[in-house]
Each structure stands twice: as structure tokens, then as C-alpha cells.
Amino acid sequence: QTLGIQQIVIVQNKVDLISYEEALSNHQDITKFVKGTHAAKAPIIPISAQSGLNIDALIGAIESTIKTPERDESKEPIMHVLRSFDVNKPGIKLKNIKGGVIGGSLTQGTFNVGDEIEIKPGIMDEKKKTYEPLLTEITSLGTAAGIVDSVKPGGLVAIGTKLDPAMTRSDSFIGSVIGKPGTLPENSSQIILDVNLFDSAVGAAEDTKVLPIQVGELLRLNIGTAPILGKVTKIKSNNIEVELRRPACIFEGGNVAISRRITDRWRLIGAGILG
């Protein structure tokens, strides 16, 4: 609701672990919880993801409730990285080694095999003590449909590259952004957010009231797919300035999830829009 999302489907998962009566009771609790919000009229679909129960009903509800967003393929491509890994098995011969693979979602534009790409914020240059973008080439493209020559927005994409696979192992590129060289915003360690705080923290054991953000406070920000710690340096009305622990590729107008440390855990307390 804070982000202005109107098209919502509520999924009541793990109904296979409880009785029919308990499932009905949980359904009623969900209805009470969303009363008075944008989700009040949203369909509530009971499912069991593990056993596949009611997945067809869930897909039907998504199709009828949530419109497929229009993607502009003519714009410069932007992909937010969700995973990165090394696909090579131990003992593989040197001549058969494949480059690192990066996975994520393309939000606009298209990518083709053979395209040169830029990855930001990149890697730390120990001499300059700054992050330097990486340049590489797309060697393969994988989707749910298999290996393809080009990809468009929507769904998940695995990009094969010429990067050293040791660089991409263990999801080390999570939070990065991929685009054509010279088209992405500059890396930034300072951001301004227009903040909207919740009444209470999400996920806290007790109903914890969200207090105003303070100068000097350390927050965890989810910028795109990047979880980054940042220190609040200035506050003016609903706007806060934050100094990030590490730089990020910032898109003006993007949404940011804001979490605060509450009893040794990070809890979601609000959202912001990048200025």
C-alpha cells in the first residue's frame, strides 16, 4: 500500500499442514488483517506449494487480477541481478571451463548473444579504493524455455559471460545491475529518500511501533536487489540523506525497502523513493 500497489493476490500457503477448520480460521484472520487496505478486495487463494494443491487456481487469480505490465523493448536494457554462480564441476579440463553465469530479471530493453555488457557497481579496486564497473560479453542466454539467442523483459534470465567463474560463485554479484556500456547511472554512495514509515514493524514478535528515523541511525536498505547498510546523515521532513557502506547503481524514482534492527533482527519499517 505504501508503494501504491493496487493489483494484489493473497496466497495462503501450507494448507496441507493444518486441518480444514484451521485453514478457514486462517482465511478469516487474513480477511480481518487486510480490512481497510488496498488488499481488502484481493482474492485469497489457499494453496500448498510443495504438493501443488490449488496452483491452477492461483495462476487463474493472477491472470485475472494482475495485468501483465507493458515493457519497452526499445529502451536501453536494464537487468537486476538476483544470482551469480560457477557452473563448472570439480576436475573439469581447462579447455572446457565456462565463464561465470549471472541470473536476474530484465526490466526493459533486450539482450542478445554477443552483446557487450557493463556490470555495476563492479568490483573493488584495492589501489584506488573505489568500485570499478566490469565489462564482458554475453556468451549464452538461458530462460525457462531453454537456451535462446535473445531475451526480452519478463521472467528470469541466466547470462553466460566471459568472466572468471571464480568471480561469480556463491551469489557474489547479487544486487548488481547490468546494461549496455555507458548507459547505466553512475555509482553512488550518497542517496536521498522520500520516506513513508509504517505504523508498526513487520515481522516483529510483538506489535512494535515504528519510531521516527534519527540522524546517525544505521538502516538496512534494499535498493533493487541489493541489500546495503547505510547511515542517516541528514533529515528534513520526510526526506532523509543516507551514506551507504558501499556504492550502488542508483535509479532516480526507484523504490527502496527500509529495515531497522529490532531485537537483533532487521525488521521492515517502511519504504522510500529515491530522489
N, C-alpha and C positions, 0 to 999 in steps of 0.2 A: 504494500500500500504506500509506503514511503517513497518507493521508486515509481509510483504511478501505474503499476501493472494492473490491468483490468481483466484480462483473459486468464482465468485460473481454473485448474483442475486439481482437486484434492485427492491424494492417494492414501487410502487406509491399508497399510501393508501388514503382513504377517498374521492374517486372519486364520491361517491354518493352525496357529499355536494356541488359539483360545476357542471357547465354546460359542455357539450361535448367539446365546443370550449376551455374552460378554462383548461380542462383535457389535450387536445392536446398541449396547450401552456406550461403547466407544464412539459409535457413529453419532449418538446423541450428544456426547461430550464435545465432539468436533463441531457439530452444528452450533452449540452454545458458544464455543470459543471464537468462531468467526462471525457471530451475530454482530451487526452494525459495522462490519468492514466491507471492503470491496469483494471479499470472498464469500459473502453471505449467500449468494445465489449460485455459487460454484458447485458443480456436481461432485459428490463424494463417492469414489469408487473403491469398494473393498477388494483387495487382491492378495495373492500370495506369489511374490516374485519368484521364489525358489521352486515352487511346484507349477507355476504357470497359470494358476487359477485366476480367471476373470481378466486376463491380459487383453483379450479381444475387446472386452467392454471398455477397458482403459484406453486402448487405441481409438475406439469409436468416439469416446468422450473428447479425447484430444483433437481428433479431426473435426468434430462438430463445434467445439468451444474455442479452440485456439487457431487463429488464421495463420497460414504459412506466410512468414514475413517476406516482403519483396527485397531481393538482393540486387545490387547494382554491379553487374559484371564488367561494366565499362570503367569503373574506378580502379585505382592502383590497389593491388592485392594487400590484404592485411590478415595475418594468421596469428592467433594467440596460442602459445604452446602449453599443452597440458601434460605431455610426457616426453621423455627422451631416453633412448636406450641403445645398447650394443647387441646386435642380432647374431654376432659371431659366436660359435661354440668353441669351448676349450680344445686346443690341439689343431685348430684349422690351419691349413697351409697358408703361408704369407701371400701367395698369388691369388688366393680365394677370399681374402679378407674384404668385407664390405664396409663402407663408410657408416658413420653414425646415423641413426634414424631419429627424427623429431616428429612427434604427433600433436595434433591440435585441431582447431576449427577455423576454417576460412570464413571471415565475416563479409568480405567484399572482394571483387575482382576475380581473377583466375590465375592458376599456376600451371605451367607446362614442363614436362621433362626437358632438361637442357637449360632452363631459366637460371640466371644468376640471381642469388638472393642475399639479403643482408639480415643479420640477426642482432637485435638489440635487447638489453644493454650490452651484450657481448661478454668478454672475459676481462679480468683484472690484469692490467699491465703493471707488473711489480716495480718497474723502473719509474714509470710516470705516476704510479699510484692512482690511476684512473681506469675506468672501464672502456674498452675499445670494441666497437662493433666487429662482427665476424662476417666475412664474405665467403660464399661457397656456391656450389652448383647442384641443382636438383638432378639426381641420377635415376630416381624412380618415384612413383606415386601410388600409394595403396589406399583403397577405400573398402567399405563393406562389400562392394560389388567385385573386388579383386584388384589386380594391377591395371592401372589406366595410364593414358598419355597426358591427360589434363584433368584438372579438378575445378569445380565451381563451389560457391558458398553453400553451406548446409552439410551437416554430418561431420564425421571425424575423418581426418586425413593423416596418413603416415608418409612423411617426406624422407626418402633416402638421399643422403648427401655424400660429399667427398671429405667430410670432417673426420678426423681421427676418432674412431669409435670409443676410445678411452675418454674423450671429452663429453660424450653424450650419455654415458652409462649412469644408472641409478637416478634417473629423472633430474639430472643436474641442470637442464635448461628450462625447467618449469618456470613460468612467469615471463619468459622471453616473448618478443614479438618479431614476426618475420614479414618482410616486404621486399620490394624491388630496391636495389641500391639507390640511396639518395632520396627516397620517398617517405621515410618514416620520420616522426618527430625526434628532436634531439633528446638525449638522455638528460634527466633532471633529478636533482637531489632535494629540491625545494618545491613544495606544492601548496596550492591554496584550495581549500574545500568549503563549499556551502553545505553546512551540516544540518541534518534533521535527526534528532535523537528520539529513541523510543521512550515510552513511559517506564518500562521495566526491561531488564536484561534478558535476552533469550537464552534458555538452557540452564539458567541458574536453579539450584535446588529449591531455593525459596524465592518469593516474589521480591526481587531486588530492584529498588527504584534506581533509575539512571540519573545520576547527579551531573551537573554541568561539567564540561571538559575544562581542565585547568592548564594554564601555562606551565610548561615543564613536564607535563604528563606524557608517559610513554604509551602509545597506542599501536595496535596491530591493524594494518590497512591491507585489504585485498583489492589490488589495483589490476583489473583484468584477471589474469590467472596468477598474479604474483602476490604472495603474502610477504609484506615488508613491515618492519618495525620503524616507527617514526616518533620524533619528539616534538611536541607542540611548542612553537616559539612565539606565537602571537595570536590573540583572539580579538575579533571585532564583530560584535553582534553574532550572527550565525556563521560568520566566516572564520576559519582557523588557518594559520600557516603552520606547516609541518616540515621539519628537516628529516629526510629519510636516511636510514642507516646505510643504504646502498642505492644507487641511482636506478631509475626505471624509465621506460619509454612511455611518456605521458600523452594521452589524447584528451584535449580540452572537451569538456562536456560529458566525459565518461563517468560511470557510476563507481563508487568505492564503498565497500563494506567496512564498518568501523567496529573494532573489538577492544574491550578493556579487560585487564587482568583482574579477575574477581575470585578470591579464594583459590589461588594457584592455577586457575584456568582462564583462557581467553574466552570472553563471552561477548556475543554480538550486542551492541548498544545503539546502533544507528547506521545511517548511510549518508554519503555525501556526493556532491557533484564537483568534478574537477574544474577549476577556473583557469 
